[in-house]
Amino acid sequence: MKARLPFIATLINIGIALPSISAATSFYQSSSNELGFTEHPCHVTNPKSQEDLRQELSVARTDGSIRISMMGVYSPSRQVSGISITKTRDDVMRELRNMSANEKAARANSFTTN
């Protein structure tokens, strides 16, 4: 009986520890929050290398998008449906100021509901 007690205790400990070990490698982990789980994307393998990530970070720092994303604001993509966006904010504002009266009326009518 005494010889079986350490063996049984070892099996119980393995049974308790095994689910938590396998959960550490998954994207979702159980939690006591409102949803019942937390997301951990860092536990899933990433196809990008560290050098790629550092390069993306330096680009984000230079164009200012890192500051926008750190504030939690959605940053629109500079590439939409394969069409590169080349207009700046000033270009768009200039176009709006130079619109004819007919274009302004058509624009105003496009936003009204009947």
C-alpha positions, -999 to 999 in steps of 0.1 A, spaced: 0 0 0 28 24 9 46 17 -24 15 26 -44 8 59 -26 37 79 -43 27 64 -77 -9 74 -73 1 109 -61 23 113 -91 -5 103 -115 -29 128 -98 -3 156 -101 3 148 -138 -35 148 -143 -38 182 -128 -8 197 -145 -12 184 -180 -42 205 -191 -25 237 -179 6 228 -198 -13 222 -231 -33 254 -226 -1 275 -225 5 268 -262 -30 277 -274 -45 310 -286 -73 310 -261 -68 303 -224 -95 299 -198 -99 328 -174 -123 340 -147 -132 372 -166 -166 379 -181 -159 361 -214 -143 331 -197 -112 332 -218 -83 354 -227 -65 357 -260 -27 352 -263 -15 356 -298 21 355 -287 16 317 -279 10 309 -315 39 308 -339 45 338 -361 57 334 -397 75 367 -395 111 369 -383 122 393 -356 140 413 -382 108 418 -402 90 429 -371 117 454 -362 116 468 -398 78 472 -396 82 489 -362 107 514 -376 85 522 -406 55 527 -382 76 550 -361 87 572 -390 52 575 -406 35 582 -372 11 552 -374 25 538 -342 12 568 -322 -22 564 -337 -24 526 -329 -12 531 -294 -41 555 -288 -65 528 -299 -76 546 -330 -83 527 -362 -56 536 -388 -69 533 -423 -47 513 -447 -28 532 -474 -36 503 -497 -73 497 -504 -84 469 -528 -51 470 -546 -54 507 -553 -27 528 -538 -39 560 -521 -17 589 -532 -38 619 -521 -29 637 -490 -54 654 -467 -45 688 -482 -53 675 -517 -87 663 -506 -95 696 -489 -84 715 -520 -108 694 -541 -137 700 -517 -131 738 -518 -129 739 -556 -162 720 -562 -188 736 -584 -222 744 -571 -237 715 -591 -212 690 -576 -219 703 -540 -256 699 -546 -251 664 -559 -229 655 -530 -254 669 -505 -283 649 -521 -263 617 -520 -262 619 -482 -299 627 -476 -325 600 -468 -360 599 -482 
